[in-house]
Amino acid sequence: MLREKVKIKPLTKEQILISIDRLTRFKETEVKYLRVFSDIITSNLIEPRYKKNDVLEMDYTEISNLAEQIVNFSLLENGLKVPDDYIINKRIYDYENGVFINNNEVKKLINNKINYKSVIPLITPDSPKNLLWLKELACSNDIKAERALKNLLFPVEKIILVEGITEETLLPEFAKICGVDFDKNGIFIISAGGKNQVVKYFYNLVSKCRLPIFVLLDSDAKQNFEEITPKLRSIDKIHLLKGGEFEDILPDELVERTIQYATQNISLSPANKIENKGSRVEYLEEYFRHRGMHEFKKSEFAVLVKQNLKGKDDVSDEIREIFEELRS
């Protein structure tokens, strides 16, 4: 029931779905719940009116109750059925506390009666994977089996922390070739945006997260390797590439095939052989620049490599080694 003297501007169906999406992403529990609940309260609670700072000073039970009232009122206003069924809430509560280290205050945020089951009709087959997982929570008694069957990614069970977009794009593809499907096995990959950011991410994750973390660093990140190693738990692993960046451990034939694919509609001389030419990225930057092509971008080249993967011959020895370590 709504409190007396409470006036609410209902969320639209789209806003409801966006809010639930943000609540169920793989992100630290306290951070995401406070952000989403605060946005809902400050934007949709007309009376009494609260600013963001007012919300952050509230007890977490108060924040949770207000957000719950607003969302459930919005569901009714949008003509969505609100069944008295909170199995999804229980499963989300257990999952969040199983993945993250939450104190009793944070548990108050998760311990709500937002009617997730009412949101299920809004979830479509092309919705984000966390929402597809949410839908399965309503009916599946073996969510891991559903994850493997439907490539849900959630529930997340392991984290891979990498420096950049190349690894984020290509590791899942090489993994499939090596018999490891990230989405089927709940392996979540995070691109930190640089070796120093990897250290910051790892320090935060290791203090908040219960899941095993696999860290992958370029060979020039020896100092970062040394900063991370003392904080590794028994469930964590770290791999320092033997030479260069991730681009350097791609097989030469795969890189040459990708270059030819990228330049197939341009009248250029064939790519030079790239063995023993030092940094792969420097070679590619020079190749693109000297042939009057657009600036070389790692993200775009990674997508091209992904499109040109053919099979096991495209997996280098070190990439295989990475997945052997990941399996163990």
C-alpha positions as CSV (number, residue, x, y, z in Angstrom):
1,M,0.0,0.0,0.0
2,L,1.1,3.6,-0.7
3,R,1.7,5.9,2.2
4,E,-0.6,8.8,2.8
5,K,0.3,12.1,1.1
6,V,2.5,10.3,-1.4
7,K,2.2,11.5,-5.0
8,I,4.0,9.5,-7.7
9,K,4.6,10.1,-11.3
10,P,4.6,6.6,-12.7
11,L,7.5,5.3,-14.7
12,T,6.7,4.3,-18.3
13,K,7.1,0.7,-19.4
14,E,10.4,1.6,-21.0
15,Q,11.6,3.3,-17.8
16,I,10.6,0.3,-15.7
17,L,12.6,-2.0,-18.0
18,I,15.6,0.3,-18.0
19,S,15.6,0.4,-14.2
20,I,15.3,-3.4,-13.8
21,D,18.1,-3.8,-16.4
22,R,20.4,-1.6,-14.4
23,L,19.5,-3.4,-11.1
24,T,20.4,-6.8,-12.6
25,R,23.7,-6.0,-14.4
26,F,27.0,-7.4,-13.1
27,K,28.0,-4.5,-10.9
28,E,28.7,-4.0,-7.2
29,T,25.4,-4.4,-5.4
30,E,25.5,-1.2,-3.2
31,V,26.6,1.0,-6.1
32,K,24.0,0.0,-8.6
33,Y,21.0,-0.2,-6.1
34,L,21.7,3.2,-4.6
35,R,22.1,4.8,-8.0
36,V,18.9,3.2,-9.5
37,F,16.8,3.7,-6.4
38,S,18.0,7.3,-6.0
39,D,17.1,8.1,-9.6
40,I,13.7,6.6,-9.2
41,I,12.9,8.5,-6.0
42,T,14.2,11.9,-7.1
43,S,12.6,11.6,-10.6
44,N,9.2,10.0,-9.8
45,L,8.3,10.8,-6.3
46,I,6.5,14.1,-6.6
47,E,5.4,14.4,-3.0
48,P,7.3,14.5,-0.7
49,R,10.1,15.8,-2.8
50,Y,13.6,14.6,-2.3
51,K,17.0,15.6,-3.7
52,K,19.7,13.1,-4.3
53,N,21.6,14.1,-1.2
54,D,18.4,13.7,0.9
55,V,18.0,10.1,-0.4
56,L,21.6,9.2,0.4
57,E,21.1,10.3,4.0
58,M,18.2,7.9,4.4
59,D,18.3,4.5,6.0
60,Y,18.6,1.9,3.4
61,T,15.3,0.3,4.4
62,E,13.6,3.6,3.7
63,I,15.3,3.9,0.3
64,S,14.3,0.4,-0.6
65,N,10.7,0.9,0.5
66,L,10.2,4.1,-1.4
67,A,11.7,2.7,-4.6
68,E,9.5,-0.5,-4.2
69,Q,6.4,1.6,-3.8
70,I,7.1,3.7,-6.9
71,V,8.0,0.8,-9.1
72,N,5.0,-1.3,-8.1
73,F,2.6,1.6,-8.4
74,S,4.0,2.2,-11.9
75,L,3.4,-1.4,-12.9
76,L,-0.2,-1.1,-11.9
77,E,-0.6,2.2,-13.7
78,N,0.8,0.6,-16.9
79,G,-1.8,-2.2,-16.7
80,L,0.6,-4.9,-15.8
81,K,-0.6,-7.7,-13.5
82,V,1.1,-7.7,-10.1
83,P,0.9,-11.3,-8.8
84,D,1.8,-12.1,-5.2
85,D,4.9,-14.1,-6.2
86,Y,8.4,-13.1,-5.0
87,I,10.5,-16.1,-6.0
88,I,12.5,-13.9,-8.3
89,N,13.3,-11.5,-5.4
90,K,14.5,-14.4,-3.3
91,R,16.7,-15.7,-6.0
92,I,18.2,-12.3,-6.8
93,Y,18.8,-11.7,-3.1
94,D,20.7,-15.0,-2.8
95,Y,22.6,-14.4,-6.1
96,E,23.8,-10.9,-5.1
97,N,24.9,-12.0,-1.7
98,G,26.6,-15.1,-3.3
99,V,28.6,-12.9,-5.7
100,F,29.3,-9.8,-3.7
101,I,30.3,-9.3,0.0
102,N,27.3,-7.3,1.3
103,N,26.9,-6.1,4.8
104,N,23.6,-6.0,6.6
105,E,22.9,-2.4,5.4
106,V,23.3,-3.3,1.7
107,K,21.1,-6.4,2.2
108,K,18.3,-4.0,3.1
109,L,18.4,-2.7,-0.5
110,I,18.1,-6.1,-2.1
111,N,15.5,-7.3,0.4
112,N,12.5,-5.6,-1.4
113,K,9.2,-6.7,-2.9
114,I,9.6,-5.0,-6.3
115,N,7.3,-7.2,-8.4
116,Y,9.8,-8.5,-10.9
117,K,7.4,-11.1,-12.3
118,S,5.2,-8.2,-13.6
119,V,8.1,-7.1,-15.7
120,I,8.5,-10.4,-17.6
121,P,6.0,-9.5,-20.4
122,L,8.2,-6.5,-21.2
123,I,11.3,-8.7,-21.8
124,T,11.8,-9.6,-25.5
125,P,14.2,-12.2,-27.1
126,D,16.7,-9.4,-28.0
127,S,16.8,-8.0,-24.5
128,P,20.1,-7.9,-22.6
129,K,21.3,-11.2,-21.2
130,N,20.7,-10.1,-17.6
131,L,17.0,-9.6,-18.4
132,L,16.7,-12.9,-20.2
133,W,18.2,-14.5,-17.0
134,L,15.7,-12.6,-14.9
135,K,12.9,-14.1,-16.9
136,E,14.3,-17.6,-16.3
137,L,14.5,-17.0,-12.6
138,A,10.7,-17.0,-12.5
139,C,10.3,-20.6,-13.6
140,S,13.6,-22.5,-13.8
141,N,14.8,-24.8,-11.0
142,D,18.2,-25.3,-12.6
143,I,19.3,-21.8,-13.7
144,K,22.8,-23.0,-14.7
145,A,21.3,-25.6,-17.0
146,E,19.2,-22.8,-18.6
147,R,22.3,-20.6,-18.8
148,A,24.1,-23.3,-20.8
149,L,21.1,-24.0,-23.0
150,K,20.3,-20.4,-23.8
151,N,23.7,-18.7,-23.6
152,L,22.5,-16.4,-20.8
153,L,25.9,-15.5,-19.2
154,F,24.1,-15.1,-15.9
155,P,24.5,-16.2,-13.2
156,V,28.1,-15.0,-13.5
157,E,30.6,-17.4,-11.9
158,K,34.1,-16.2,-13.0
159,I,35.6,-12.8,-14.0
160,I,38.3,-12.2,-16.6
161,L,40.0,-8.8,-16.2
162,V,41.9,-7.5,-19.3
163,E,43.6,-4.3,-20.4
164,G,41.7,-3.5,-23.6
165,I,39.1,-3.9,-26.2
166,T,41.2,-6.4,-28.3
167,E,41.1,-9.0,-25.5
168,E,37.4,-8.2,-24.7
169,T,36.4,-8.8,-28.4
170,L,38.6,-11.8,-29.2
171,L,39.0,-13.9,-26.0
172,P,35.4,-15.1,-26.1
173,E,35.8,-16.1,-29.8
174,F,39.1,-17.9,-29.2
175,A,37.5,-19.5,-26.2
176,K,34.7,-21.1,-28.3
177,I,37.4,-22.6,-30.6
178,C,39.1,-24.0,-27.6
179,G,35.8,-25.5,-26.2
180,V,35.0,-22.8,-23.6
181,D,31.9,-20.8,-24.2
182,F,31.9,-17.7,-21.9
183,D,28.1,-17.2,-22.0
184,K,27.3,-20.9,-21.3
185,N,29.7,-21.0,-18.4
186,G,29.0,-17.6,-16.7
187,I,32.4,-16.1,-17.5
188,F,32.2,-12.3,-17.5
189,I,35.0,-10.3,-19.2
190,I,35.9,-6.8,-18.1
191,S,38.0,-4.4,-20.2
192,A,39.7,-2.0,-17.8
193,G,41.1,0.4,-20.3
194,G,44.8,0.1,-19.5
195,K,47.2,-1.7,-17.3
196,N,47.0,0.8,-14.4
197,Q,43.2,0.6,-14.5
198,V,43.5,-3.2,-14.3
199,V,45.2,-2.8,-10.9
200,K,42.4,-0.4,-9.6
201,Y,39.7,-2.7,-10.9
202,F,41.3,-5.8,-9.3
203,Y,41.8,-4.1,-5.9
204,N,38.1,-3.1,-5.9
205,L,36.8,-6.5,-7.1
206,V,38.9,-8.5,-4.7
207,S,37.6,-6.5,-1.8
208,K,33.9,-6.7,-2.8
209,C,33.5,-9.9,-5.0
210,R,33.5,-13.5,-4.0
211,L,34.1,-14.9,-7.5
212,P,37.4,-16.1,-8.9
213,I,39.2,-13.5,-11.0
214,F,41.6,-14.2,-13.9
215,V,43.8,-11.3,-14.8
216,L,45.5,-10.9,-18.2
217,L,48.3,-8.4,-18.7
218,D,50.6,-7.3,-21.5
219,S,54.3,-8.1,-21.1
220,D,55.2,-4.5,-20.3
221,A,52.9,-4.6,-17.2
222,K,55.5,-6.2,-14.9
223,Q,55.1,-3.6,-12.3
224,N,51.3,-4.0,-12.3
225,F,51.8,-7.7,-12.1
226,E,53.8,-7.2,-9.0
227,E,51.2,-4.9,-7.5
228,I,48.4,-7.4,-8.1
229,T,50.2,-10.7,-7.1
230,P,50.3,-10.1,-3.3
231,K,46.5,-9.6,-3.3
232,L,45.7,-12.7,-5.3
233,R,43.5,-15.1,-3.4
234,S,43.7,-18.9,-3.8
235,I,40.9,-18.8,-6.3
236,D,42.5,-16.1,-8.5
237,K,45.1,-16.3,-11.3
238,I,47.2,-13.9,-13.3
239,H,48.9,-14.3,-16.7
240,L,51.6,-12.0,-18.0
241,L,52.0,-12.3,-21.8
242,K,55.4,-13.6,-22.8
243,G,56.0,-10.9,-25.4
244,G,54.2,-7.7,-26.3
245,E,50.5,-7.1,-26.4
246,F,47.6,-9.4,-27.2
247,E,47.9,-8.5,-30.9
248,D,51.5,-9.9,-30.8
249,I,50.3,-13.4,-29.9
250,L,47.9,-13.7,-32.8
251,P,49.2,-16.1,-35.5
252,D,50.9,-14.3,-38.4
253,E,48.6,-16.0,-40.9
254,L,45.5,-14.8,-39.2
255,V,46.8,-11.2,-39.1
256,E,47.8,-11.3,-42.8
257,R,44.4,-12.8,-43.7
258,T,42.7,-10.0,-41.8
259,I,44.8,-7.3,-43.5
260,Q,43.9,-8.7,-46.9
261,Y,40.2,-8.8,-45.9
262,A,40.4,-5.2,-44.8
263,T,42.0,-4.0,-48.0
264,Q,40.2,-6.3,-50.5
265,N,38.5,-3.4,-52.2
266,I,41.6,-1.1,-52.3
267,S,44.2,-1.3,-55.0
268,L,47.3,-1.9,-52.9
269,S,50.4,-4.1,-52.9
270,P,50.1,-7.2,-50.8
271,A,51.0,-7.0,-47.1
272,N,54.6,-7.6,-46.3
273,K,55.5,-10.7,-44.3
274,I,55.2,-9.7,-40.6
275,E,57.4,-12.2,-38.9
276,N,60.1,-10.7,-36.7
277,K,59.0,-7.1,-37.2
278,G,58.7,-6.1,-33.5
279,S,55.5,-4.7,-32.2
280,R,52.5,-6.0,-34.1
281,V,50.5,-2.8,-33.4
282,E,53.4,-0.6,-34.6
283,Y,53.5,-2.6,-37.8
284,L,49.8,-2.3,-38.3
285,E,49.8,1.5,-37.7
286,E,52.6,1.8,-40.2
287,Y,50.9,-0.4,-42.7
288,F,47.6,1.6,-42.5
289,R,49.4,5.0,-42.6
290,H,51.7,4.3,-45.6
291,R,48.8,3.0,-47.7
292,G,46.7,6.1,-47.1
293,M,44.0,4.2,-45.2
294,H,42.2,5.5,-42.2
295,E,44.0,5.6,-38.8
296,F,44.6,2.1,-37.3
297,K,42.2,1.4,-34.4
298,K,42.6,-1.6,-32.2
299,S,38.8,-1.9,-31.7
300,E,38.1,-2.0,-35.4
301,F,40.9,-4.4,-36.2
302,A,39.7,-6.7,-33.4
303,V,36.3,-6.9,-35.1
304,L,38.0,-7.7,-38.4
305,V,40.0,-10.5,-36.8
306,K,36.9,-11.9,-35.3
307,Q,35.3,-12.0,-38.7
308,N,38.2,-13.8,-40.2
309,L,38.6,-16.6,-37.6
310,K,38.4,-20.0,-39.2
311,G,39.4,-22.6,-36.6
312,K,42.0,-24.2,-34.4
313,D,44.9,-23.1,-36.6
314,D,44.1,-19.5,-35.7
315,V,44.8,-20.2,-32.0
316,S,48.4,-19.6,-31.0
317,D,50.2,-21.6,-28.3
318,E,50.0,-18.8,-25.8
319,I,46.3,-18.3,-26.3
320,R,45.9,-22.1,-25.7
321,E,48.0,-21.7,-22.6
322,I,45.7,-18.9,-21.3
323,F,42.6,-21.1,-21.7
324,E,44.3,-24.1,-20.0
325,E,45.0,-21.8,-17.0
326,L,41.5,-20.5,-17.1
327,R,40.1,-24.0,-17.0
328,S,42.2,-25.0,-14.0
